[in-house]
Amino acid sequence: MAENVVLVGCGNMGFAMLKGWLDAGVLKPGQVHVVEPTDALRERAAGLGVEAVANASRLPADLAPRVILVAVKPQVMGDVLPAYQRFARTATFVSVAAGITVAFFEKNLGKDAAIIRTIPNTPAAIGKGMIVTYRNSNVEDEDARFVNTLLKTSGAVASVADESLIDAVTAVSGSGPAYVFHFIECLTEAAVAAGIERSTAELLAMQTVYGAGALAASSKDTPTTLREQVTSPNGTTAAALNVLMGENRMQKLVTEAVDAAHQRAIELGKV
């Protein structure tokens, strides 16, 4: 099957994915068709050399895409999907929309449609994301591998076998960047309170979090081992960790936060 891809929606996330495919050489411009109704966004996509049209009816009649990646807002998904029913027998549909279930796609495209639901996070926009996938039983292994190849240009990819776990994923990696951003805010304010000039405090906080994350990702050691390596007995780090880890304060707070996000994700999925 030809490795042609239709990208439906080319806003910030869609455009970042498109650029990632082309920059990595996973796809050539001639293999991608973009459907984007907004003139400026469509022109931006066309600037990368791909074919860009305003709506699905303008796609070539003989087009047989292997993948249709849908990157539109959840609230318009029901209006968008019916135009792609003609591809449902042969294409694998990939969703990056939060809260849209596989059952919703099957209702709009047919129960035999091949669907992969994904939860990316915002760092995917710079190729540093975490993307988690769930696929229905109609997706062939070979097609799933091809989709993973596409997604890996935006970051790391993992999968879950139970769609209900997507809500937990949303609470951890989907919302997780906001938790880290808030930690950076808190570390910045603590530095200012300690007398450090704000611009320097911001640099210290951001670079420390960035460097620690990069070290954890590249090291063969676990985060626990890395923490222990930094912590000298009775030293400055130990004094700080006694506050953060005493009575499992941070662990309890983070667990409570993730649980709140998890429960809200479940509630939103019922709407």
Secondary structure, DSSP 8 states (H G I E B T S, - for coil): ----EEEE--SHHHHHHHHHHHHHTSS-GGGEEEE--SHHHHHHHHTTT-EEESSGGGS-TT---SEEEE-S-GGGHHHHGGGGGGGTTT-EEEE--TT--HHHHHHHH-TT-EEEEEE--GGGGGT-EEEEEEE-TTS-HHHHHHHHHHHGGGEEEEE-SSTTHHHHHIIIIITHHHHHHHHHHHHHHHHHHTT--HHHHHHHHHHHHHHHHHHHHH-SS-HHHHHHHH--TTSHHHHHHHHHHGGGHHHHHHHHHHHHHHHHHHHHHH-
